[in-house]
């Protein structure tokens, strides 16, 4: 089975890079890939897939980070008792 692929445009690559680069925004990181995914899901399968991957990765990072911070705070508070 042979499939032909469309060449990826510069705009699609820019949106994909923007979605992945938003990891530098820390707590607001998952918002930008979500916006890119909503904007590109009907236009570009490449950019929407990359944005969805970035969204999943950054949401996981946010969840793990907040869990570690919260558990650290709880350990600190209850170790004083």
C-alpha positions in Angstrom: 0.0 0.0 0.0 1.6 3.2 -1.1 0.5 6.5 0.3 1.4 9.9 -1.0 2.1 12.7 1.5 1.6 16.4 0.9 4.7 18.5 1.6 4.5 20.3 4.9 4.3 24.1 4.5 6.3 26.7 6.4 3.1 27.9 8.2 2.3 24.3 9.4 5.8 24.0 10.7 5.6 27.4 12.4 2.3 26.4 14.2 3.8 23.1 15.3 7.0 24.8 16.6 4.8 27.4 18.4 2.8 24.6 20.1 5.9 22.8 21.3 7.8 26.0 22.3 5.0 27.0 24.6 6.4 24.6 27.2 8.5 27.6 28.2 5.4 29.3 29.5 5.1 27.0 32.6 1.6 27.1 34.0 0.1 28.7 30.8 1.9 26.1 28.5 -1.1 23.9 27.8 -3.3 26.8 26.7 -1.3 27.7 23.5 -1.2 24.2 22.1 -5.0 24.0 22.7 -5.5 27.2 20.8 -3.3 26.0 17.9 -5.1 22.6 17.8 -8.5 24.3 17.7 -7.3 26.7 15.0 -5.6 24.0 12.8 -7.6 20.9 13.3 -9.6 21.4 10.1 -6.8 23.0 8.1 -3.7 20.9 8.7 -3.4 17.3 10.0 0.3 17.8 10.7 0.0 21.0 12.8 -3.1 19.7 14.7 -1.3 16.4 15.5 1.8 18.2 16.7 -0.3 20.6 18.8 -2.2 17.7 20.3 1.0 16.0 21.2 2.3 19.2 22.8 -0.9 19.6 24.7 -0.8 16.1 26.1 2.9 16.4 27.1 2.4 19.8 28.7 -0.8 18.8 30.6 1.1 15.8 32.0 4.0 18.0 33.0 1.7 20.5 34.7 -0.1 17.7 36.5 3.1 16.1 37.7 4.6 19.4 38.7 1.5 20.5 40.7 1.3 17.1 42.4 4.9 17.3 43.5 4.5 20.8 44.8 1.3 19.9 46.7 2.8 16.7 48.1 5.9 18.7 49.2 3.8 21.3 50.9 1.8 18.6 52.7 4.9 16.9 53.9 6.3 20.1 55.1 3.1 21.1 56.9 2.6 17.7 58.6 6.2 17.1 59.5 6.0 20.2 61.8 3.2 18.5 63.9 
